[in-house]
């Protein structure tokens, strides 16, 4: 594995808590603990922004909008929506919470 250096400053209180958590998890170093946290959080953030999950009623409202879809299909047990790039360009995107 190729590694890269990452330096950071921490409040002493945060570092003390992180060292305790590292020890409780049995990790060798604070770097291992921080790398584990960064990896898990980065994966979560990327997954959250990679797609949109809609509640059933929100999905129904979206399907029935004026934009429509070129077609819907099932893929790996999940409904997939396909719309043309021309249609995508017309969508009024804004960040909203649907949960």
C-alpha positions in Angstrom: 0.0 0.0 0.0 1.3 3.4 -0.9 0.9 6.0 1.8 0.7 9.7 1.9 1.6 12.0 4.8 -1.2 14.0 6.5 -0.3 16.5 9.3 -2.9 18.1 11.5 -3.3 20.0 14.8 -5.7 18.9 17.5 -6.9 20.5 20.6 -5.3 18.6 23.5 -8.7 17.5 24.8 -9.6 15.9 21.5 -6.3 14.2 21.1 -6.6 12.7 24.6 -10.1 11.3 23.8 -8.9 10.0 20.5 -5.9 8.2 22.2 -8.3 6.6 24.6 -10.6 5.5 21.8 -7.7 4.1 19.9 -6.5 2.1 22.9 -10.0 0.7 23.5 -10.2 -0.4 19.9 -6.8 -2.0 20.1 -5.3 0.0 17.3 -1.5 0.5 17.1 -1.4 4.2 16.6 -3.4 7.4 16.6 -2.7 7.5 12.9 -4.4 4.2 12.4 -7.5 5.4 14.3 -7.7 8.7 12.4 -7.3 6.9 9.1 -10.0 4.4 10.0 -12.4 7.3 10.9 -11.6 9.3 7.7 -12.1 6.2 5.5 -15.4 5.4 7.1 -16.7 8.9 7.0 -15.5 9.6 3.5 -17.2 6.5 2.2 -20.5 7.6 3.9 -20.3 11.1 2.5 -19.5 9.8 -1.0 -22.4 7.3 -0.9 -24.8 10.0 0.4 -24.0 12.2 -2.6 -23.8 9.4 -5.2 -27.5 9.0 -5.5 -30.8 10.0 -4.2 -33.1 7.8 -2.0 -36.7 8.8 -2.1 -39.6 7.7 0.1 -42.3 6.0 -1.9 -44.6 9.1 -2.0 -41.8 11.4 -3.0 -40.8 8.9 -5.8 -44.4 8.9 -7.0 -44.5 12.7 -7.0 -41.2 12.9 -8.9 -42.3 10.3 -11.5 -45.5 12.3 -12.1 -43.7 15.6 -12.7 -43.6 17.3 -16.1 -40.1 16.0 -16.7 -41.0 12.3 -17.0 -38.6 9.5 -17.8 -37.4 7.9 -21.0 -38.0 4.5 -19.3 -38.0 2.7 -16.0 -36.6 -0.7 -15.5 -35.6 -3.1 -12.7 -31.9 -3.7 -12.3 -30.5 -5.9 -9.5 -33.9 -5.7 -7.7 -33.9 -1.9 -7.8 -36.0 0.4 -10.0 -33.7 2.5 -12.2 -34.8 5.6 -14.0 -33.3 6.7 -17.3 -33.8 10.2 -18.6 -32.1 11.9 -21.4 -29.3 14.4 -20.8 -31.4 17.0 -22.5 -34.1 16.4 -19.8 -31.5 16.4 -17.0 -30.3 19.8 -18.2 -33.8 21.2 -17.7 -34.2 19.9 -14.1 -34.3 22.6 -11.4 -31.6 21.1 -9.2 -31.4 22.2 -5.6 -30.2 20.4 -2.5 -33.2 19.3 -0.4 -33.7 16.8 2.3 -36.3 14.2 1.5 -36.1 12.3 4.8 
